[in-house]
Amino acid sequence: MNAAASDLMTRQEAAEYLGIQPQTLSVWATSGRHKLPFVKVGRSVRYRRRDLDQWLESRTMTQTVADSLK
């Protein structure tokens, strides 16, 4: 297995990595609620660890909106 293929996670693995349910990733993928990149391999969906890390980084906050209004 090459490095690119070993970097791919199943929906279950990606959900565990993010601490959410696999169904949540499925909803996000179909609704477009969050622009989390995924790879289609036939009928399977796979996630790259680097994409998950970049997505997490983009969601990192230093304060909530309510805190900024004080």
C-alpha positions in Angstrom: 0.0 0.0 0.0 1.4 3.4 -0.9 1.5 6.4 1.4 -1.4 8.1 -0.1 -3.7 5.1 0.3 -2.6 4.5 3.8 -3.5 8.1 4.6 -7.2 7.5 3.8 -9.6 6.8 6.6 -13.0 5.2 6.5 -16.0 7.3 7.6 -16.0 5.3 10.9 -12.3 6.1 11.4 -12.7 9.7 10.5 -15.6 10.1 12.9 -13.7 8.5 15.7 -10.8 10.9 14.9 -13.1 13.9 15.1 -15.1 12.6 18.1 -18.4 12.5 16.3 -20.8 9.9 14.9 -20.3 8.5 11.4 -23.9 9.5 10.5 -22.9 13.1 11.2 -20.2 12.9 8.5 -22.8 11.4 6.2 -25.2 14.3 6.8 -22.5 16.9 6.3 -21.5 15.2 3.0 -25.0 15.2 1.6 -26.2 18.5 3.0 -23.0 20.6 2.5 -23.4 22.0 6.0 -19.6 21.8 6.5 -17.2 21.8 3.6 -15.2 18.8 4.8 -13.4 17.2 1.8 -13.8 13.5 1.2 -12.7 11.1 -1.5 -15.0 8.8 -3.3 -13.5 5.4 -4.1 -16.2 3.5 -6.0 -19.1 3.6 -3.5 -16.9 4.1 -0.5 -16.1 7.4 1.1 -12.7 8.1 2.5 -11.2 11.0 4.4 -7.6 12.2 4.3 -6.1 12.9 7.7 -4.5 16.1 6.5 -7.9 17.4 5.3 -9.4 16.6 8.7 -6.6 18.4 10.4 -6.9 21.5 8.1 -10.7 21.5 8.7 -10.2 21.4 12.5 -7.6 24.2 12.2 -10.1 26.3 10.3 -12.7 25.8 13.0 -10.3 26.8 15.9 -11.6 29.8 17.7 -10.2 32.1 20.4 -13.5 33.4 21.6 -17.2 32.9 21.0 -19.3 35.6 19.3 -21.1 36.3 22.6 -17.8 36.9 24.3 -16.7 39.4 21.6 -19.9 41.5 22.2 -18.9 42.2 25.9 
